[in-house]
């Protein structure tokens, strides 16, 4: 994400824009054009209909998207590598 600055993509349509080191749970839905900040975690079954700030934890509760600070770091490539065959 680049703050509130407009970015030229060269495309007529844009899907979601997802920052680096993000983690998305299973069955996450997103509106087109939504931006998810780097280092964020989106809980499974969530529907993202608004931009998510950098290093946020978002989850659905009673049908409402709740966003708070993400206190957990994403595992590094070495850590993720031990789970690969």
C-alpha positions, 0 to 999 in steps of 0.5 A: 500500500502506498498511503492514500496516493493513487497508483497507476496499474494500467488495468481497467479493473482491479481486484484486491491489493494484498501487501507482503507477509499477509496471512488469509484464512480459509473462505475469506471474501473481499470486495474489488479494490480493497487494500490489505496492509502488509503484515496483516492477518485475516481470520477465516470466514471473514468478508473484507469490505473496507481497507485493512491498515498495515499490521492488522488482525481482522475477523468477523464477529456477529456479522461485523468485520472487526479490526485490531492490531496484529500482535503475531509476526508472520513466520519467516521463509526458514520457518515455513520451509520446514513444513514443505515436503 
